[in-house]
Amino acid sequence: MGTGLSGLMAVMRKELRQTFRDRRMVAILIMAPLIQTVVLGYAVDLDVDAVPTVVCDRDQSPASRALVQEYLAGGTFRLVGRAAEPADAERWLDRGDAAVALILERGLGERLRAGQAASVQVFIDGSDSNRALVAMSASTQFFVGRAARLSQERLSWLERLQGRSLAVPRLTLEPRIMYNPRLSSPRYMVPGVAAFLLLLVTTLLTAMGIARERELGTLEQILVTPLSPMALLTGKCLPFAFLGLIDVAGLVAIGALLFDVPMRGPLWLVFAGTLVYLLTTLGIGILISTVSRTQQQAMLGALFFMLPALLLSGFATPIGNMPGWLQPITYLNPMRYFVEFMRGCLIRGSGLAELWPKLLVLLVFGLSVLGLGALRFRKRLA
Amino acid sequence: MGPEAVIEVAGLTRRFGSFTAVQQVSFSVRAGEIFGFLGANGAGKSTTIRILCGLLAPSEGHACVAGIDVARDPEAVKRSIGYMSQKFSLYLDLTAEENLEFFGGAYGLGRRALRQRGRELLARVGLRERSAEITGRLPGGMRQRLALAAAMLHRPRILFLDEPTSGVDPRARQSFWALIREAAREGVTVFVTTHAMDEAEFCDRIGLMADGRLRALDTPDGLKRSFLPGEMFHLELSPDRSIDALASQPGVLRIESAGAAYRLRVEAGRFDPEKLRALLGPAAVRVERVEPDLEDVFLEVVTQARGEAVP
């Protein structure tokens, strides 16, 4: 006897009409997430190469020139200038014109040839810690490698001299980075960006959409009809959920085409996970709308939730780097599970067998938040 | 006994915290009646109407609408009533037709029935030519008529109209009232609140609200007879002249000032315009006998209510 289905269809048709009538809205809903993915993908590129480097070669021997040339050949360092004195090199760093200074002392070639110990100095600007870390590890890797080669050369020379082989134990490290071998950060970022944009679009729109009906009085007009609160909520949420899926499809495509996200996992799982995550984001939107009287309040409420959710999701910074007391709190953040789910699915190629615990947590979150939102919504009307 | 009562209210009270918006209100409305609910802003009209529509639960008392207890089964009430709230509450970014389509769907009307009923109502409220226009671009009067059409989509037995003509120009008001009377002729009961006294004259019966209480309930003529016995005169005096000369005359019941003019109520048969002229002397610019209107009734009722409130 209820107006369930016809009412639900009427609400959906109305929502779609209102949304698509407003061109700016369409732009916000579909274009903005895609553009933002591109921008965020490039902007938060954490890869470090071409670090500006100043070289101070006081030795000017064939050996020192060869060292400099090889040091720069890797691509991590880009020569921006040469300095006569170490003090000059430091000034380059002070001015910010260079982030790394390579200092080779006088007599370096001589000492090496003579089989003596020699040292090389590298100054690194630590104000950008990520870049400093990369420069540091590249320098270490380079010079450790060079040192090993020099000893090897010396050893061969000794062997030839003495006419017998000299056994020296050697240990080599062979690191192999899995899933993201070039340590490309967009790969790491795209799943997080997807989680955030879905939250932004669906939570904000749901919260503001319901608050708008309340603010304009149309909600009261709906309440005198036999339309059930469930049909109203479902009808309002479904179009946004649908838009969310479209956004995810776009994001995944951009990730694959522009940022080389490997897309290892099954696509259906990506969408299934998104749907489960949407339960939460829509539910939070409904919850926020029940505590806001105006659209403005709803918007602020949504931001109030979204920023901490974003920062505590491990979206850009690893949760393991957060202070110890903060880490347990991230378990209460549904976005965290979705970011992990997407990374697992898109980058590691995990399937349902590995990812079901995250999906289960998201499902529990989603159903409780949505249920709570619907309950509060119904209560507020009465 | 007359026709059946479709709205029956007994001892209705609604409190918001320590504030009592509606206090011990009782009345009944017969089928097919245009029942006007009058009162100043904040007198409790909208609260009463929202209780009757099932939007608010009463704190005390009973309200039956179309034979259904609104506190017990507000959902069942919704099918028999149409409601137009004080604030325009259709979607301004949808066309007139799309608004009707949405609310028709909310009332569970089938597609075909809805299309036919929508066309019929749009023609009736004079919006057939503008049905494809965005509602926000329609003038105020048309919007109100569209809201009325939306409230009537499901052929409700009772229409609740909360200040339907507020902020609408006089001509648009007239055409709106023509629609209300047309609905009533078809047997729809109309419960309408207003604070425009000229509109109240169109009602079959009027309830007067002041400070949350129902102070009077009768036909417009009955109200005038019981609250304004005697005769009314409209007086205009030259500036700076006082009406005090009349105030002490025996048989003068009440003098209300309205700017430079006065409304004078006296016992029947004791005064005529000549006698009043003589009493006022050269101060009298204009003296004429008038019929009392509901404005006078309203002022009288409010004054009496104040008198009671201050013991």
Interface residues (C-beta under 8 A of the other chain):
Chain A: G2 T3 S6 G7 M9 A10 V11 R13 K14 R17 Q18 R21 D22 L216 G217 T218 E220 Q221 I222 L223 V224 T225 P226 L227 A382
Chain B: C53 G54 L55 A57 E75 K78 R79 I81 G82 Y83 S85 K87 F88 S89 L90 Y91 L92 D93 L94 E98 E101 F102 F103 G104 G105 A106 Y107 G108 L109 G110 A150
